[in-house]
Amino acid sequence: MGVDAVLYRQVRAGPVRRRPSYVSTDVVADPHDVLLDLLKRVRGGGRTPLLDRVDPIGELVVDVEGVPQLLAELRCLAEVARAPSEVDQVRRLALLARRCLDSRDAEIRFEGD
């Protein structure tokens, strides 16, 4: 199960296409529910309103404008991370978020099963 964080980059729409499409370029997988466990610890405390919307069976899209808030909320996750796997998951998510910021045509999707 788990919630994977996927970085998508926009593929420019050609003259025929009206809407842009996206292609996935990087994934922070969560096969052992590490992210879900971290989210349960911080959910509802008022410090992570964006991450509180992550749905284990749905999708949450964070566009590049929302990434600074995501990075701030990841710091809250880092505060409750205990195990090395949790610390590593938060670190990998922060790296993914920074990569999103480097490209103005990207977004991160938290994809549940």
FENFENQUI-V724271 format. One record per residue. SS is DSSP state (a for helix, b for strand, c for the rest). PHI is phi in whole degrees, -180 to 180 (none if undefined). Layout:
# FENFENQUI-V724271
<<SS & PHI> <SS & PHI>>
This chain:
# FENFENQUI-V724271
<<c & none> <c & 85> <b & -125> <b & -89> <b & -103> <b & -121> <b & -89> <b & -115> <b & -112> <b & -75> <b & -101> <c & -58> <c & -76> <c & -82> <c & -64> <c & -84> <c & -81> <c & -97> <c & -108> <c & -72> <b & -117> <b & -126> <b & -128> <b & -76> <b & -122> <b & -160> <b & -136> <b & -109> <c & -77> <c & -134> <c & -69> <c & -110> <c & 61> <a & -63> <a & -63> <a & -60> <a & -64> <a & -64> <a & -63> <a & -62> <a & -72> <a & -105> <c & -58> <c & 82> <c & -83> <c & 87> <c & -96> <c & -134> <c & -63> <c & -71> <a & -68> <a & -64> <a & -89> <c & -64> <c & -113> <c & -66> <c & -123> <c & -130> <b & -140> <b & -124> <b & -101> <b & -116> <b & -79> <a & -60> <a & -69> <a & -89> <a & -65> <a & -58> <a & -65> <a & -59> <a & -61> <a & -64> <a & -72> <a & -65> <a & -63> <a & -66> <a & -64> <a & -62> <a & -66> <a & -101> <c & -69> <c & -113> <c & -79> <a & -55> <a & -66> <a & -71> <a & -60> <a & -65> <a & -62> <a & -65> <a & -61> <a & -66> <a & -66> <a & -65> <a & -62> <a & -62> <a & -64> <a & -66> <a & -64> <a & -64> <a & -64> <a & -68> <c & -123> <c & -72> <c & -113> <b & -130> <b & -153> <b & -113> <b & -118> <b & -91> <b & -111> <b & -84> <c & -82>>
